Amino acid sequence: MGSLANGLCAAALGLAALAFAAPATAQTGPARNDVLVLNQERLLNQTAYGARIQQELEEASIALAAENRQIEELLTAEELELTDLRQTLPADEFRVLADEFDTRVSAIRAAQDAKTRDLQAQAEAARQRFFEETVPILLELVEGRGASVLMDSRTVLLSAGGVDITEAAIVVIDERLGRGGEDPLIAIPGLSSTPQED
């Protein structure tokens, strides 16, 4: 959830661009709301594009965790073998092997930590791209309803019916952006295992 919170926080900057002073226009029919609200978390979770980001993040996280467990098991087994050799090898020879093992373990852990950071960065970038691509669509919805301000619904204490455009935004975003293209949004090169789809 920390990454999700960061993504939504960054997206708020893009959403803030929609808080604009729209030129006055003559309106016919029922009065329109000057202020509309939108639930960004629902937008990310319930659009096909946003759900795909969450799915790819989850799949990559599962694959990375599985790889980490496999590596840990192999290193543990190797460490036990090395411990057994300690009883039979001269001290200087054992020290060489132990130092080599420690160096390799440190390098492996650094590489896995880098994959974790890469995964987090890709997830953040994918969310940011999602919100950047949805801003023009949201702007059209706001202008089409004669409003001048769009706010995150989580910052609004109370609102009347009809001012929340989340559902309408989800429908239009799905129509316009679909799943966000064909290329993977999140992928960690070098993973030794990947989850299989059911």
Rosetta constraint file for C-alpha pairs under 8 A:
AtomPair CA 1 CA 5 HARMONIC 6.10 0.50
AtomPair CA 2 CA 6 HARMONIC 6.27 0.50
AtomPair CA 3 CA 7 HARMONIC 6.13 0.50
AtomPair CA 3 CA 120 HARMONIC 7.06 0.50
AtomPair CA 3 CA 123 HARMONIC 7.63 0.50
AtomPair CA 3 CA 124 HARMONIC 6.89 0.50
AtomPair CA 4 CA 8 HARMONIC 6.17 0.50
AtomPair CA 4 CA 124 HARMONIC 7.97 0.50
AtomPair CA 5 CA 9 HARMONIC 6.02 0.50
AtomPair CA 6 CA 10 HARMONIC 6.19 0.50
AtomPair CA 6 CA 124 HARMONIC 7.40 0.50
AtomPair CA 7 CA 11 HARMONIC 6.09 0.50
AtomPair CA 7 CA 124 HARMONIC 5.55 0.50
AtomPair CA 7 CA 127 HARMONIC 5.71 0.50
AtomPair CA 7 CA 128 HARMONIC 6.41 0.50
AtomPair CA 8 CA 12 HARMONIC 6.16 0.50
AtomPair CA 8 CA 40 HARMONIC 6.96 0.50
AtomPair CA 8 CA 41 HARMONIC 7.10 0.50
AtomPair CA 8 CA 127 HARMONIC 7.83 0.50
AtomPair CA 9 CA 13 HARMONIC 7.24 0.50
AtomPair CA 10 CA 14 HARMONIC 7.36 0.50
AtomPair CA 10 CA 128 HARMONIC 6.79 0.50
AtomPair CA 11 CA 15 HARMONIC 6.23 0.50
AtomPair CA 11 CA 127 HARMONIC 7.75 0.50
AtomPair CA 11 CA 128 HARMONIC 6.07 0.50
AtomPair CA 11 CA 131 HARMONIC 5.79 0.50
AtomPair CA 11 CA 132 HARMONIC 7.65 0.50
AtomPair CA 12 CA 16 HARMONIC 5.87 0.50
AtomPair CA 12 CA 152 HARMONIC 7.84 0.50
AtomPair CA 13 CA 17 HARMONIC 6.91 0.50
AtomPair CA 14 CA 18 HARMONIC 7.61 0.50
AtomPair CA 14 CA 131 HARMONIC 6.93 0.50
AtomPair CA 14 CA 132 HARMONIC 6.47 0.50
AtomPair CA 14 CA 135 HARMONIC 6.89 0.50
AtomPair CA 15 CA 19 HARMONIC 7.59 0.50
AtomPair CA 15 CA 131 HARMONIC 7.91 0.50
AtomPair CA 15 CA 135 HARMONIC 6.74 0.50
AtomPair CA 15 CA 150 HARMONIC 7.54 0.50
AtomPair CA 15 CA 151 HARMONIC 7.67 0.50
AtomPair CA 16 CA 150 HARMONIC 7.76 0.50
AtomPair CA 16 CA 151 HARMONIC 7.66 0.50
AtomPair CA 18 CA 135 HARMONIC 7.68 0.50
AtomPair CA 18 CA 138 HARMONIC 7.89 0.50
AtomPair CA 18 CA 139 HARMONIC 6.28 0.50
AtomPair CA 18 CA 148 HARMONIC 7.90 0.50
AtomPair CA 18 CA 149 HARMONIC 6.31 0.50
AtomPair CA 18 CA 150 HARMONIC 5.91 0.50
AtomPair CA 19 CA 148 HARMONIC 6.52 0.50
AtomPair CA 19 CA 149 HARMONIC 4.35 0.50
AtomPair CA 19 CA 150 HARMONIC 5.67 0.50
AtomPair CA 19 CA 151 HARMONIC 7.48 0.50
AtomPair CA 20 CA 148 HARMONIC 5.72 0.50
AtomPair CA 20 CA 149 HARMONIC 5.99 0.50
AtomPair CA 21 CA 148 HARMONIC 5.50 0.50
AtomPair CA 21 CA 149 HARMONIC 7.50 0.50
AtomPair CA 22 CA 143 HARMONIC 7.73 0.50
AtomPair CA 22 CA 147 HARMONIC 7.42 0.50
AtomPair CA 22 CA 148 HARMONIC 5.12 0.50
AtomPair CA 27 CA 31 HARMONIC 7.75 0.50
AtomPair CA 32 CA 145 HARMONIC 6.60 0.50
AtomPair CA 32 CA 146 HARMONIC 6.19 0.50
AtomPair CA 32 CA 147 HARMONIC 7.01 0.50
AtomPair CA 33 CA 145 HARMONIC 7.54 0.50
AtomPair CA 33 CA 146 HARMONIC 7.14 0.50
AtomPair CA 33 CA 147 HARMONIC 5.76 0.50
AtomPair CA 33 CA 163 HARMONIC 6.69 0.50
AtomPair CA 34 CA 146 HARMONIC 6.79 0.50
AtomPair CA 34 CA 147 HARMONIC 4.09 0.50
AtomPair CA 34 CA 148 HARMONIC 5.35 0.50
AtomPair CA 34 CA 149 HARMONIC 6.40 0.50
AtomPair CA 35 CA 147 HARMONIC 5.69 0.50
AtomPair CA 35 CA 148 HARMONIC 6.23 0.50
AtomPair CA 35 CA 149 HARMONIC 4.77 0.50
AtomPair CA 35 CA 150 HARMONIC 5.85 0.50
AtomPair CA 35 CA 151 HARMONIC 7.35 0.50
AtomPair CA 35 CA 163 HARMONIC 7.08 0.50
AtomPair CA 36 CA 142 HARMONIC 7.31 0.50
AtomPair CA 36 CA 147 HARMONIC 6.78 0.50
AtomPair CA 36 CA 149 HARMONIC 6.22 0.50
AtomPair CA 36 CA 150 HARMONIC 4.79 0.50
AtomPair CA 36 CA 151 HARMONIC 6.27 0.50
AtomPair CA 36 CA 163 HARMONIC 4.73 0.50
AtomPair CA 36 CA 164 HARMONIC 5.89 0.50
AtomPair CA 36 CA 165 HARMONIC 6.85 0.50
AtomPair CA 37 CA 150 HARMONIC 5.40 0.50
AtomPair CA 37 CA 151 HARMONIC 4.69 0.50
AtomPair CA 37 CA 152 HARMONIC 5.59 0.50
AtomPair CA 37 CA 153 HARMONIC 5.01 0.50
AtomPair CA 37 CA 156 HARMONIC 7.95 0.50
AtomPair CA 37 CA 163 HARMONIC 5.91 0.50
AtomPair CA 37 CA 164 HARMONIC 4.68 0.50
AtomPair CA 37 CA 165 HARMONIC 6.28 0.50
AtomPair CA 37 CA 166 HARMONIC 7.53 0.50
AtomPair CA 38 CA 150 HARMONIC 7.02 0.50
AtomPair CA 38 CA 151 HARMONIC 6.18 0.50
AtomPair CA 38 CA 152 HARMONIC 5.09 0.50
AtomPair CA 38 CA 153 HARMONIC 5.18 0.50
AtomPair CA 38 CA 164 HARMONIC 5.64 0.50
AtomPair CA 38 CA 165 HARMONIC 5.70 0.50
AtomPair CA 38 CA 166 HARMONIC 4.97 0.50
AtomPair CA 39 CA 43 HARMONIC 6.35 0.50
AtomPair CA 39 CA 152 HARMONIC 5.75 0.50
AtomPair CA 39 CA 153 HARMONIC 5.17 0.50
AtomPair CA 39 CA 154 HARMONIC 6.83 0.50
AtomPair CA 39 CA 164 HARMONIC 7.95 0.50
AtomPair CA 39 CA 166 HARMONIC 5.87 0.50
AtomPair CA 40 CA 44 HARMONIC 6.26 0.50
AtomPair CA 40 CA 152 HARMONIC 6.67 0.50
AtomPair CA 40 CA 153 HARMONIC 7.96 0.50
AtomPair CA 40 CA 166 HARMONIC 7.88 0.50
AtomPair CA 41 CA 45 HARMONIC 6.15 0.50
AtomPair CA 42 CA 46 HARMONIC 5.53 0.50
AtomPair CA 42 CA 47 HARMONIC 7.89 0.50
AtomPair CA 42 CA 166 HARMONIC 7.42 0.50
AtomPair CA 43 CA 47 HARMONIC 5.86 0.50
AtomPair CA 43 CA 50 HARMONIC 7.12 0.50
AtomPair CA 43 CA 166 HARMONIC 6.71 0.50
AtomPair CA 43 CA 169 HARMONIC 7.59 0.50
AtomPair CA 43 CA 170 HARMONIC 6.13 0.50
AtomPair CA 44 CA 49 HARMONIC 7.65 0.50
AtomPair CA 44 CA 50 HARMONIC 4.35 0.50
AtomPair CA 44 CA 51 HARMONIC 6.56 0.50
AtomPair CA 44 CA 127 HARMONIC 7.92 0.50
AtomPair CA 45 CA 50 HARMONIC 5.51 0.50
AtomPair CA 45 CA 51 HARMONIC 5.13 0.50
AtomPair CA 45 CA 54 HARMONIC 7.49 0.50
AtomPair CA 46 CA 50 HARMONIC 6.70 0.50
AtomPair CA 46 CA 51 HARMONIC 6.09 0.50
AtomPair CA 46 CA 170 HARMONIC 7.04 0.50
AtomPair CA 47 CA 51 HARMONIC 5.96 0.50
AtomPair CA 47 CA 170 HARMONIC 5.49 0.50
AtomPair CA 47 CA 171 HARMONIC 7.76 0.50
AtomPair CA 47 CA 173 HARMONIC 7.01 0.50
AtomPair CA 47 CA 174 HARMONIC 6.02 0.50
AtomPair CA 48 CA 52 HARMONIC 6.07 0.50
AtomPair CA 48 CA 174 HARMONIC 6.08 0.50
AtomPair CA 48 CA 178 HARMONIC 6.08 0.50
AtomPair CA 48 CA 179 HARMONIC 5.10 0.50
AtomPair CA 49 CA 53 HARMONIC 6.57 0.50
AtomPair CA 49 CA 130 HARMONIC 7.42 0.50
AtomPair CA 49 CA 174 HARMONIC 7.24 0.50
AtomPair CA 49 CA 177 HARMONIC 7.05 0.50
AtomPair CA 49 CA 178 HARMONIC 5.99 0.50
AtomPair CA 49 CA 179 HARMONIC 3.98 0.50
AtomPair CA 49 CA 180 HARMONIC 5.17 0.50
AtomPair CA 50 CA 54 HARMONIC 6.51 0.50
AtomPair CA 50 CA 127 HARMONIC 7.52 0.50
AtomPair CA 50 CA 130 HARMONIC 7.01 0.50
AtomPair CA 50 CA 179 HARMONIC 7.65 0.50
AtomPair CA 51 CA 55 HARMONIC 6.11 0.50
AtomPair CA 52 CA 56 HARMONIC 6.06 0.50
AtomPair CA 52 CA 179 HARMONIC 6.49 0.50
AtomPair CA 53 CA 57 HARMONIC 6.09 0.50
AtomPair CA 53 CA 123 HARMONIC 7.28 0.50
AtomPair CA 53 CA 126 HARMONIC 6.79 0.50
AtomPair CA 53 CA 127 HARMONIC 7.28 0.50
AtomPair CA 53 CA 185 HARMONIC 6.68 0.50
AtomPair CA 53 CA 186 HARMONIC 7.35 0.50
AtomPair CA 54 CA 58 HARMONIC 6.14 0.50
AtomPair CA 55 CA 59 HARMONIC 6.14 0.50
AtomPair CA 56 CA 60 HARMONIC 6.04 0.50
AtomPair CA 56 CA 184 HARMONIC 7.92 0.50
AtomPair CA 56 CA 185 HARMONIC 7.23 0.50
AtomPair CA 56 CA 186 HARMONIC 5.91 0.50
AtomPair CA 56 CA 187 HARMONIC 7.77 0.50
AtomPair CA 57 CA 61 HARMONIC 6.02 0.50
AtomPair CA 57 CA 119 HARMONIC 7.62 0.50
AtomPair CA 57 CA 123 HARMONIC 6.47 0.50
AtomPair CA 57 CA 186 HARMONIC 6.35 0.50
AtomPair CA 58 CA 62 HARMONIC 6.14 0.50
AtomPair CA 59 CA 63 HARMONIC 6.20 0.50
AtomPair CA 59 CA 194 HARMONIC 7.60 0.50
AtomPair CA 59 CA 195 HARMONIC 6.24 0.50
AtomPair CA 60 CA 64 HARMONIC 6.07 0.50
AtomPair CA 60 CA 119 HARMONIC 7.59 0.50
AtomPair CA 60 CA 186 HARMONIC 7.39 0.50
AtomPair CA 60 CA 187 HARMONIC 6.66 0.50
AtomPair CA 60 CA 188 HARMONIC 6.96 0.50
AtomPair CA 60 CA 194 HARMONIC 7.32 0.50
AtomPair CA 60 CA 195 HARMONIC 7.86 0.50
AtomPair CA 61 CA 65 HARMONIC 6.07 0.50
AtomPair CA 61 CA 119 HARMONIC 7.71 0.50
AtomPair CA 62 CA 66 HARMONIC 6.14 0.50
AtomPair CA 62 CA 194 HARMONIC 7.97 0.50
AtomPair CA 62 CA 195 HARMONIC 7.06 0.50
AtomPair CA 63 CA 67 HARMONIC 6.19 0.50
AtomPair CA 63 CA 191 HARMONIC 7.14 0.50
AtomPair CA 63 CA 193 HARMONIC 5.71 0.50
AtomPair CA 63 CA 194 HARMONIC 4.94 0.50
AtomPair CA 63 CA 195 HARMONIC 5.83 0.50
AtomPair CA 64 CA 68 HARMONIC 6.16 0.50
AtomPair CA 64 CA 115 HARMONIC 7.95 0.50
AtomPair CA 64 CA 116 HARMONIC 7.79 0.50
AtomPair CA 64 CA 191 HARMONIC 6.64 0.50
AtomPair CA 64 CA 193 HARMONIC 7.65 0.50
AtomPair CA 65 CA 69 HARMONIC 6.26 0.50
AtomPair CA 66 CA 70 HARMONIC 6.23 0.50
AtomPair CA 66 CA 193 HARMONIC 7.19 0.50
AtomPair CA 67 CA 71 HARMONIC 6.15 0.50
AtomPair CA 67 CA 191 HARMONIC 6.97 0.50
AtomPair CA 67 CA 192 HARMONIC 6.22 0.50
AtomPair CA 67 CA 193 HARMONIC 6.29 0.50
AtomPair CA 68 CA 72 HARMONIC 6.05 0.50
AtomPair CA 68 CA 112 HARMONIC 7.37 0.50
AtomPair CA 69 CA 73 HARMONIC 6.19 0.50
AtomPair CA 70 CA 74 HARMONIC 6.34 0.50
AtomPair CA 71 CA 75 HARMONIC 6.12 0.50
AtomPair CA 72 CA 76 HARMONIC 6.00 0.50
AtomPair CA 73 CA 77 HARMONIC 6.23 0.50
AtomPair CA 74 CA 78 HARMONIC 6.19 0.50
AtomPair CA 75 CA 79 HARMONIC 6.01 0.50
AtomPair CA 75 CA 105 HARMONIC 7.63 0.50
AtomPair CA 76 CA 80 HARMONIC 6.30 0.50
AtomPair CA 77 CA 81 HARMONIC 6.38 0.50
AtomPair CA 78 CA 82 HARMONIC 6.15 0.50
AtomPair CA 79 CA 83 HARMONIC 6.15 0.50
AtomPair CA 80 CA 84 HARMONIC 6.36 0.50
AtomPair CA 81 CA 85 HARMONIC 6.37 0.50
AtomPair CA 82 CA 86 HARMONIC 6.48 0.50
AtomPair CA 82 CA 97 HARMONIC 7.85 0.50
AtomPair CA 82 CA 98 HARMONIC 7.36 0.50
AtomPair CA 83 CA 87 HARMONIC 7.57 0.50
AtomPair CA 84 CA 88 HARMONIC 7.64 0.50
AtomPair CA 85 CA 89 HARMONIC 5.94 0.50
AtomPair CA 85 CA 94 HARMONIC 7.43 0.50
AtomPair CA 86 CA 90 HARMONIC 7.79 0.50
AtomPair CA 86 CA 91 HARMONIC 7.55 0.50
AtomPair CA 86 CA 94 HARMONIC 6.11 0.50
AtomPair CA 89 CA 93 HARMONIC 6.34 0.50
AtomPair CA 89 CA 94 HARMONIC 5.84 0.50
AtomPair CA 90 CA 94 HARMONIC 6.21 0.50
AtomPair CA 91 CA 95 HARMONIC 6.06 0.50
AtomPair CA 92 CA 96 HARMONIC 6.46 0.50
AtomPair CA 93 CA 97 HARMONIC 6.53 0.50
AtomPair CA 94 CA 98 HARMONIC 6.05 0.50
AtomPair CA 95 CA 99 HARMONIC 6.00 0.50
AtomPair CA 96 CA 100 HARMONIC 6.21 0.50
AtomPair CA 97 CA 101 HARMONIC 6.17 0.50
AtomPair CA 98 CA 102 HARMONIC 6.18 0.50
AtomPair CA 99 CA 103 HARMONIC 6.13 0.50
AtomPair CA 100 CA 104 HARMONIC 6.19 0.50
AtomPair CA 101 CA 105 HARMONIC 6.10 0.50
AtomPair CA 102 CA 106 HARMONIC 6.19 0.50
AtomPair CA 103 CA 107 HARMONIC 6.30 0.50
AtomPair CA 104 CA 108 HARMONIC 6.14 0.50
AtomPair CA 105 CA 109 HARMONIC 6.14 0.50
AtomPair CA 106 CA 110 HARMONIC 6.15 0.50
AtomPair CA 107 CA 111 HARMONIC 6.20 0.50
AtomPair CA 108 CA 112 HARMONIC 6.24 0.50
AtomPair CA 109 CA 113 HARMONIC 6.04 0.50
AtomPair CA 110 CA 114 HARMONIC 6.15 0.50
AtomPair CA 111 CA 115 HARMONIC 6.41 0.50
AtomPair CA 112 CA 116 HARMONIC 6.40 0.50
AtomPair CA 113 CA 117 HARMONIC 6.34 0.50
AtomPair CA 114 CA 118 HARMONIC 6.05 0.50
AtomPair CA 115 CA 119 HARMONIC 6.06 0.50
AtomPair CA 115 CA 188 HARMONIC 6.74 0.50
AtomPair CA 116 CA 120 HARMONIC 6.30 0.50
AtomPair CA 117 CA 121 HARMONIC 6.12 0.50
AtomPair CA 118 CA 122 HARMONIC 6.07 0.50
AtomPair CA 118 CA 188 HARMONIC 7.30 0.50
AtomPair CA 119 CA 123 HARMONIC 6.18 0.50
AtomPair CA 119 CA 186 HARMONIC 7.19 0.50
AtomPair CA 119 CA 187 HARMONIC 7.47 0.50
AtomPair CA 119 CA 188 HARMONIC 6.56 0.50
AtomPair CA 120 CA 124 HARMONIC 6.21 0.50
AtomPair CA 121 CA 125 HARMONIC 6.11 0.50
AtomPair CA 122 CA 126 HARMONIC 6.02 0.50
AtomPair CA 122 CA 185 HARMONIC 7.57 0.50
AtomPair CA 122 CA 186 HARMONIC 5.78 0.50
AtomPair CA 122 CA 187 HARMONIC 7.87 0.50
AtomPair CA 123 CA 127 HARMONIC 6.26 0.50
AtomPair CA 123 CA 185 HARMONIC 7.97 0.50
AtomPair CA 123 CA 186 HARMONIC 6.44 0.50
AtomPair CA 124 CA 128 HARMONIC 6.15 0.50
AtomPair CA 125 CA 129 HARMONIC 6.06 0.50
AtomPair CA 126 CA 130 HARMONIC 6.14 0.50
AtomPair CA 126 CA 185 HARMONIC 6.19 0.50
AtomPair CA 126 CA 186 HARMONIC 7.38 0.50
AtomPair CA 127 CA 131 HARMONIC 6.35 0.50
AtomPair CA 128 CA 132 HARMONIC 6.12 0.50
AtomPair CA 129 CA 133 HARMONIC 6.09 0.50
AtomPair CA 130 CA 134 HARMONIC 6.26 0.50
AtomPair CA 130 CA 180 HARMONIC 7.92 0.50
AtomPair CA 131 CA 135 HARMONIC 6.18 0.50
AtomPair CA 132 CA 136 HARMONIC 7.95 0.50
AtomPair CA 133 CA 137 HARMONIC 7.77 0.50
AtomPair CA 134 CA 138 HARMONIC 6.19 0.50
AtomPair CA 134 CA 173 HARMONIC 6.84 0.50
AtomPair CA 135 CA 139 HARMONIC 6.03 0.50
AtomPair CA 136 CA 140 HARMONIC 6.30 0.50
AtomPair CA 137 CA 141 HARMONIC 6.45 0.50
AtomPair CA 137 CA 169 HARMONIC 7.67 0.50
AtomPair CA 137 CA 172 HARMONIC 7.53 0.50
AtomPair CA 137 CA 173 HARMONIC 7.04 0.50
AtomPair CA 138 CA 142 HARMONIC 6.17 0.50
AtomPair CA 138 CA 169 HARMONIC 6.71 0.50
AtomPair CA 139 CA 143 HARMONIC 6.10 0.50
AtomPair CA 140 CA 144 HARMONIC 5.81 0.50
AtomPair CA 141 CA 145 HARMONIC 6.27 0.50
AtomPair CA 141 CA 169 HARMONIC 7.48 0.50
AtomPair CA 142 CA 146 HARMONIC 6.45 0.50
AtomPair CA 142 CA 147 HARMONIC 5.38 0.50
AtomPair CA 142 CA 148 HARMONIC 6.93 0.50
AtomPair CA 142 CA 149 HARMONIC 7.49 0.50
AtomPair CA 142 CA 150 HARMONIC 7.01 0.50
AtomPair CA 143 CA 147 HARMONIC 5.84 0.50
AtomPair CA 143 CA 148 HARMONIC 7.17 0.50
AtomPair CA 151 CA 155 HARMONIC 7.41 0.50
AtomPair CA 151 CA 156 HARMONIC 7.72 0.50
AtomPair CA 152 CA 156 HARMONIC 7.18 0.50
AtomPair CA 153 CA 164 HARMONIC 7.59 0.50
AtomPair CA 159 CA 163 HARMONIC 6.97 0.50
AtomPair CA 165 CA 169 HARMONIC 5.98 0.50
AtomPair CA 166 CA 170 HARMONIC 6.18 0.50
AtomPair CA 167 CA 171 HARMONIC 6.47 0.50
AtomPair CA 168 CA 172 HARMONIC 6.37 0.50
AtomPair CA 169 CA 173 HARMONIC 5.93 0.50
AtomPair CA 170 CA 174 HARMONIC 6.08 0.50
AtomPair CA 171 CA 175 HARMONIC 6.33 0.50
AtomPair CA 172 CA 176 HARMONIC 6.08 0.50
AtomPair CA 173 CA 177 HARMONIC 5.52 0.50
AtomPair CA 173 CA 178 HARMONIC 6.98 0.50
AtomPair CA 174 CA 178 HARMONIC 4.64 0.50
AtomPair CA 174 CA 179 HARMONIC 7.40 0.50
AtomPair CA 177 CA 181 HARMONIC 7.76 0.50
